Amino acid sequence: MIKNYLLTPGPTQVPPEVLREISRPLIHHRTPQYAALLANVKEEIKYVFQTRNPVLIFASTGTGAMEGAVSNTLSRGNKVIVVIGGKFGERWAQICKVYGIDVIPINVEFGDVVDPSEIASALKKTPNVKAVFCTLTETSTGVVTDIEAIGKIVKDTKTLLIVDSISGLGGQEIKTDDWRVDVNVAGSQKGLMLPPGLAFVSISDKAWKVIDQSTSPKYYFDFKKAKHSLDKNQDAYTGSVSLIFGLKESLRLIRSDGLDRVFARHRAMAEATRCGVRALGLELFSKRPSDIVTAVKVPANVDGQELMKKMRDEYGVGIAGGQEPFKGKIFRISHLGWVERFDVITALSCLELALDEMGFTIEFGKAVGAAEGVFKAQRSAFK
Ligand SMILES: *Cc1c(COP(=O)(O)O)cnc(C)c1O
């Protein structure tokens, strides 16, 4: 028998209360019942985004709303700045290129974080940059970007700040309005503790004005059409009824915890994970580590892919390996969403057992003990 623990940075674990809601008998999406449901979640989701602006909801994965963010705000030939510090920064650039957008990349060594002043100088050097694209938590490298500082640079220009918060929202603080994020994208299967299948995007007044001028082709991800429907508590097409049932419950759970406690819990779990892996003599991959996922360098003489597979297939502990070009070179332990202290302990304990089996010298309990020390010191984060 094997018991499975899902500790990947998406999909994440779904709480039983949410699973129960998702399994409700379906209702039709053109009914007063569904409209009431949508009226509730479209307001409650603003709390997690820390915004007063509308948040559109799409039946798609996060990437759909990323594509919509590009196709709705830009037109062929526009110039944009894209921060590329990992796989998801690359995705912004790839989507932009598909729409004929001229991408000015700011390349960041993977594992490192962009210096906001680089964005300031790129904006100074190039006139008429329509948008700056960033990633809040670059899930592929475990790094968190300083969106607040970038917002200060972009806010007084005509340029939009467009952020991929797909893995960050609900785990890593993002103050959409205060930090002046114009378009903020999220997904259901990460910090929001839901299965995959919903995408969210908040849009500022500044962005709506730009959206009016965009000539890029769009149909399903037409933000104006989606907003028009949402204003009437409707989906433009068939709503993801079951996931919206679940969303109402997950938003209720987040609200009843309170965002401050959600963030404190993620911070403490991230610190415990970092202390744990360091106690084994391992090195972090991220120069500015996020609160939602910890990326660790695989020690020399250990095959990272094999480590990840051993933990998953022999112990049932699903962590993430590295994505290209770091496949086999890093592993990533997620502490995102419906995760508590003993999820971290499970991951670290399994890491000790698996590394020991692979011939890496381990003193059992070192990682676990270090994490417990953090949990003792930070008890208040879990109250
Ligand atoms: C997971 C993730 C995505 C992709 O989301 P999908 O739901 O798979 O489309 C994009 N950006 C980041 C930072 C992610 O972590």
The ligand as a MOL file (V3000), in Angstrom:
LIG
                    3D

  0  0  0     0  0            999 V3000
M  V30 BEGIN CTAB
M  V30 COUNTS 15 15 0 0 0
M  V30 BEGIN ATOM
M  V30 1 C 1.4340 26.8450 -12.8590 0
M  V30 2 C 1.9070 28.1240 -13.4160 0
M  V30 3 C 1.4810 28.5970 -14.6580 0
M  V30 4 C 0.6820 27.7790 -15.6070 0
M  V30 5 O -0.5670 27.5720 -15.2510 0
M  V30 6 P -1.4780 26.4970 -15.9980 0
M  V30 7 O -2.6190 26.5050 -15.0520 0
M  V30 8 O -0.7250 25.2260 -16.0590 0
M  V30 9 O -1.8180 27.0300 -17.3100 0
M  V30 10 C 1.9030 29.8430 -15.0610 0
M  V30 11 N 2.7070 30.5860 -14.3100 0
M  V30 12 C 3.1690 30.1520 -13.1190 0
M  V30 13 C 4.0850 31.0240 -12.3310 0
M  V30 14 C 2.7840 28.9090 -12.6350 0
M  V30 15 O 3.2400 28.4690 -11.4640 0
M  V30 END ATOM
M  V30 BEGIN BOND
M  V30 1 1 1 2
M  V30 2 1 2 3
M  V30 3 2 2 14
M  V30 4 1 3 4
M  V30 5 2 3 10
M  V30 6 1 4 5
M  V30 7 1 5 6
M  V30 8 2 6 7
M  V30 9 1 6 8
M  V30 10 1 6 9
M  V30 11 1 10 11
M  V30 12 2 11 12
M  V30 13 1 12 13
M  V30 14 1 12 14
M  V30 15 1 14 15
M  V30 END BOND
M  V30 END CTAB
M  END
